[in-house]
Amino acid sequence: SGTMLDLPFTTKPSGAVVASNAPCFPAPRDSASDADGQSALVFLLSGCRDDDLSLNVFDVRGDARWSGAATTALLQCFRPGDTPHLLLCKMRSFLKSHGFTQQPQLSCSHPFDRPWSFLS
């Protein structure tokens, strides 16, 4: 589910970033720091929202195998240098084009106010 780690920030389907009402997570700070004072940046990309259901798909890549629909979307859509929000949008588009209604959820330990990218 989308709030599995109780991270304080999450995206709406529109792309808006909002502070979540994560009951177990302390109020957001300027940075999440470990014992050495290093800032920790945590992203959670889950297969669906809390009120949704993650589905499986068969043979979507022509390999006659079952796989998670969101995992398949991730593998098909990810490109080095993608921002987390761009990847999320591409995954949602992929799933919708294949007839799925589930919407992957992106949550983070920090606000999405910087253009982070994966592997760049």
JOVENSUL-V842563 format. One record per residue. N is the residue number from 1. SS is DSSP state (a for helix, b for strand, c for the rest). Layout:
N|SS ; N|SS
This chain:
1|c ; 2|c ; 3|c ; 4|c ; 5|c ; 6|c ; 7|c ; 8|c ; 9|b ; 10|b ; 11|b ; 12|c ; 13|c ; 14|c ; 15|c ; 16|c ; 17|b ; 18|b ; 19|b ; 20|c ; 21|c ; 22|c ; 23|c ; 24|c ; 25|c ; 26|c ; 27|c ; 28|c ; 29|c ; 30|c ; 31|c ; 32|c ; 33|b ; 34|c ; 35|c ; 36|c ; 37|c ; 38|c ; 39|b ; 40|c ; 41|c ; 42|c ; 43|b ; 44|b ; 45|b ; 46|b ; 47|c ; 48|c ; 49|c ; 50|c ; 51|c ; 52|c ; 53|c ; 54|c ; 55|c ; 56|b ; 57|b ; 58|b ; 59|c ; 60|c ; 61|c ; 62|c ; 63|c ; 64|c ; 65|c ; 66|b ; 67|b ; 68|b ; 69|a ; 70|a ; 71|a ; 72|a ; 73|a ; 74|a ; 75|a ; 76|a ; 77|a ; 78|c ; 79|c ; 80|c ; 81|c ; 82|c ; 83|c ; 84|a ; 85|a ; 86|a ; 87|a ; 88|a ; 89|a ; 90|a ; 91|a ; 92|a ; 93|a ; 94|a ; 95|a ; 96|a ; 97|a ; 98|c ; 99|c ; 100|c ; 101|c ; 102|c ; 103|c ; 104|c ; 105|b ; 106|b ; 107|b ; 108|b ; 109|c ; 110|c ; 111|c ; 112|c ; 113|c ; 114|c ; 115|c ; 116|c ; 117|c ; 118|c ; 119|c ; 120|c
